[in-house]
Amino acid sequence: MAEAVGAVALIAAPARRRWLWSVLAAMLGLLTARISALEVHTPKEIFVVNGTQGKLTCTFDSPNTTGWLTTVSWSFQPDGTDSAVSFFHYSQGQVYIGDYPPFKDRVTWAGDLDKKDASINIENIQAVHNGTYICDVKNPPDIVVRPGHIRLHVVEIDNLLVFLVWVVVGTVTAVVLGLTLLISLVLVVLYRRKHSKRDYTGAQSFTHS
């Protein structure tokens, strides 16, 4: 009797293992079916006047809804350095500011995770804030392809006005040159058509004579 029970147990063990592996495979399939790439979008660079507020815009695309597991981290890489310092973290509706002095009492949350927005504001921008800002969003089970990078330039108001003047002058110059070229092309086409018609009329008169 004991031998028969042992034989049944030996037969049932492989079947139980197969069932367990099937369940694990099914669970893994359900988990991986929803995993996708999370894409972060930021402007390449922005210009902020010294002493004013700067908004670092960061949005992301994810097929999954955001929730308590969604987190946002911002890091800063100063000019001339190769390492970045984390200075802001947002998780479960709470803001956590790092101890990095340039951002103390300056950073506020300006995003909305329901709208896939992870933006922040920095008050009283100074020259020390020149550098690259990195926006990293995690929304499990999505995989982040690449964090967003923003190059921030702090400019003086006088320099900004000069820059805007040059932009306006350059734009106006380009428009004037474009219109001049267009008018010249139209005149050339009309001139050629007029002379082609004269040549055709002269050729007909010569043939009739």
C-alpha positions in Angstrom: 0.0 0.0 0.0 2.8 2.4 0.9 4.6 1.6 -2.4 1.4 2.5 -4.3 1.0 5.8 -2.5 4.7 6.6 -3.2 4.2 5.8 -6.9 1.2 8.1 -7.1 3.2 10.9 -5.4 6.0 10.5 -7.8 3.6 10.8 -10.8 1.8 13.8 -9.3 5.0 15.7 -8.5 5.9 16.5 -12.2 2.3 17.4 -13.0 2.3 19.8 -10.0 5.6 21.4 -11.2 4.2 21.8 -14.7 1.1 23.5 -13.3 3.2 25.8 -11.2 5.4 26.8 -14.1 2.3 27.4 -16.2 0.9 29.8 -13.6 4.2 31.6 -13.3 4.5 32.0 -17.1 0.9 33.3 -17.3 1.6 35.9 -14.5 4.8 36.9 -16.2 2.9 37.3 -19.5 0.3 39.6 -17.9 3.0 41.7 -16.4 5.2 42.1 -19.5 2.1 42.7 -21.7 1.7 46.2 -20.2 5.4 47.1 -20.2 6.2 49.8 -22.7 8.6 52.7 -23.3 8.0 55.9 -21.4 9.2 58.9 -23.5 10.2 62.2 -21.8 9.9 65.5 -23.7 11.8 68.7 -22.8 12.9 71.8 -24.8 16.6 71.6 -25.8 17.4 74.9 -24.3 15.8 78.0 -22.7 16.9 81.5 -21.9 15.9 83.1 -18.6 16.5 86.7 -17.5 18.7 87.0 -14.4 16.5 87.5 -11.3 13.3 86.2 -12.8 11.3 82.9 -12.6 12.2 80.1 -14.9 9.9 77.3 -15.8 11.5 73.9 -16.7 8.9 72.2 -18.9 8.9 68.4 -18.9 6.1 66.2 -20.2 6.0 62.5 -20.8 4.1 59.9 -22.9 2.9 56.7 -21.2 0.1 54.3 -22.2 -0.3 53.5 -18.5 -2.1 55.7 -16.0 -0.1 57.5 -13.4 -0.5 56.6 -9.7 1.3 56.3 -6.4 4.2 54.5 -8.0 4.9 57.4 -10.4 7.9 59.5 -9.4 9.7 62.6 -10.8 13.3 63.5 -10.2 15.2 66.6 -11.3 19.0 66.8 -11.4 21.4 69.6 -12.3 24.7 69.4 -14.0 26.6 72.7 -13.7 28.6 74.1 -16.6 32.1 72.6 -16.8 31.3 69.5 -14.8 30.6 65.9 -15.7 28.4 64.9 -12.7 24.8 65.8 -11.9 23.3 66.6 -8.5 19.7 65.6 -7.6 17.8 68.6 -6.1 14.1 67.8 -6.5 11.9 64.7 -6.1 8.2 64.3 -6.4 6.4 61.2 -5.2 2.9 60.4 -3.9 1.8 64.0 -4.0 4.8 65.1 -1.9 7.7 67.4 -2.8 11.2 66.6 -1.5 13.8 69.3 -2.0 17.5 68.4 -1.7 20.2 70.2 0.3 21.9 71.7 -2.8 22.3 75.4 -1.8 21.6 77.0 -5.3 18.0 75.6 -5.2 17.1 76.1 -1.5 13.7 77.8 -1.2 13.6 78.4 -4.9 11.9 75.3 -6.5 8.2 74.7 -6.7 6.2 71.9 -8.4 4.4 73.1 -11.5 3.3 69.8 -13.0 0.2 67.6 -13.1 0.9 63.9 -13.3 -2.7 63.2 -14.5 -1.8 65.4 -17.5 1.6 63.7 -17.9 3.3 67.0 -16.8 6.4 66.9 -14.6 7.4 70.6 -14.9 8.9 72.7 -12.1 9.5 76.4 -11.4 12.8 78.0 -10.2 12.5 81.4 -8.6 15.1 84.2 -8.7 17.3 82.6 -11.4 21.0 83.5 -11.0 24.2 82.9 -13.0 24.9 79.9 -10.8 21.9 78.2 -12.4 23.5 78.0 -15.8 23.8 74.4 -16.8 21.9 71.3 -17.9 18.8 70.1 -16.1 17.7 66.5 -16.3 14.0 65.4 -15.9 13.6 61.7 -15.0 10.1 60.2 -14.8 9.3 56.7 -13.6 5.9 55.2 -14.1 6.1 51.4 -13.4 6.0 49.1 -15.2 7.1 51.4 -18.0 10.7 51.6 -19.0 12.3 55.0 -19.4 14.1 55.3 -22.7 16.0 58.4 -21.9 15.5 61.3 -19.4 14.9 64.8 -20.8 17.7 67.3 -20.9 17.3 71.1 -20.9 20.2 73.5 -21.4 19.4 76.7 -19.4 21.1 80.0 -20.2 20.9 82.9 -17.7 21.0 86.2 -19.5 21.1 89.9 -18.4 18.1 92.0 -19.5 20.4 94.3 -21.6 21.9 91.3 -23.4 18.4 89.9 -24.0 17.2 93.1 -25.5 20.2 93.2 -27.8 19.6 89.6 -28.8 15.9 90.3 -29.5 16.8 93.3 -31.6 19.2 91.3 -33.7 16.6 88.6 -34.1 14.1 91.2 -35.3 16.6 92.8 -37.6 17.6 89.4 -39.0 14.0 88.4 -39.6 13.2 91.7 -41.3 16.3 91.4 -43.5 15.5 87.9 -44.5 11.9 88.9 -45.4 13.1 91.9 -47.5 15.7 89.7 -49.3 13.1 87.1 -49.9 10.6 89.6 -51.4 13.3 91.2 -53.5 14.3 87.8 -54.9 10.7 86.9 -55.6 10.0 90.2 -57.4 13.2 89.8 -59.4 12.2 86.3 -60.5 8.7 87.5 -61.5 10.2 90.4 -63.5 12.6 88.0 -65.3 9.8 85.7 -66.2 7.6 88.5 -67.5 10.6 89.9 -69.5 11.3 86.6 -71.1 7.7 86.0 -72.0 7.4 89.5 -73.6 10.5 89.0 -75.7 9.5 85.4 -76.6 6.1 86.8 -77.9 7.9 89.5 -79.9 10.3 86.9 -81.5 7.4 84.7 -82.4 5.5 87.6 -84.0 8.6 88.6 -86.0 9.1 85.1 -87.2 5.5 84.9 -88.4 5.9 88.3 -90.3 9.1 87.1 -91.9 7.3 83.8 -93.0 4.4 85.7 -94.6 6.6 88.1 -96.5 
